[in-house]
């Protein structure tokens, strides 16, 4: 699962970078704002995946610790 998440995160960062490039190349303010908003959304999604991954890892570790105590 963690490897799959890493791929999803990398994909989000790639798409964010592409959106940022599109914003730099935009011909007008409206398009620029659209691509900057898309960049922010891709970054938010990447951060969400990373957070979920950390919480899952912590939860799994706590479950292992509880199992050892029994």
N, C-alpha and C positions, 0 to 999 in steps of 0.2 A: 504494500500500500504506500509506503513512504517513497519508493522510487516513482510510482505513478504520480504522486503529489509533486515531487520534484520536477517532473516533466511538465505538469500543468502550470507550475509556478514559472518555469523557464519560458513556456509559451506565452504566459501573460506578460512577462517582462519584455519579450520580443515584440509582442503586439503594442505594448506601451511605447517602446522605442520607435516603432513604425508610425504610430500616431503622432508622436512628437516631431518626427521628420516631416510628416504631412502638414503639421501645423506650421513648421518653418517655411514650407513651400507654398502655403496657402496664398491665394491671390487677394482675399478680402478678409475683413475682421470676422465676419460671420463664420466662414469656413475655418479660420484659425481657432476660434472659440470652440467650434464643434470638435475639432481634432484634439484640442487641449482637454476638453471634457472627456473624450474617449481615452486619452492617456491616463487621466485621473481614475477613470473607472477600471481600466486594466490594472493599474497599480493597486487599487483597493481590492480587486479580486485576488491578485497575487498575495497581498498581505493577509487576506482572509484564509486562503489555502495554507499559508505558513502558520498562522495562528492555530487553525484547526489541527494541523500536523503536530504542533507543540503540545496542545491540550491532549490529543490522542496518545502521544508518547508518554506524557506525565501520568495519564490515567492507566495506561498499560503497566508502567513501572509501579504505581501504587497497588494495582491488582497483584503483581508478582510478589511485592513485599507482604501483602496480606496472606497470600498462599503459603509463603515460607513460614509464617508465624503459626499456622494451623498444625 
